[in-house]
Amino acid sequence: MNRFERPNPPMSVEAEVRYLDGDFRVLRPGSFVRCAVTGEPIPIEELRYWDVDSQEAYCDPQAKLARLGVKVKL
């Protein structure tokens, strides 16, 4: 089964994910995970930023920096 043959779970279902180094494993199917900082949903296909040690997902690099307490001026 390839990526295009998988049934799409409803958008209202949050996935349970195990974050690995450079990859992640979906433990419970769903269409999104939540950003640990902002709480906004991140579609699984757009998930790019996470922390392996704390097992948290982030919507963007600024969210990860905010979690670390780093102030960034844009």
Summary of the structure (lengths in Angstrom):
residues: 74
radius of gyration: 13.3
end to end distance: 42.7
largest distance: 44.6
contacts: 159
relative contact order: 0.18
helix: 15%
strand: 34%
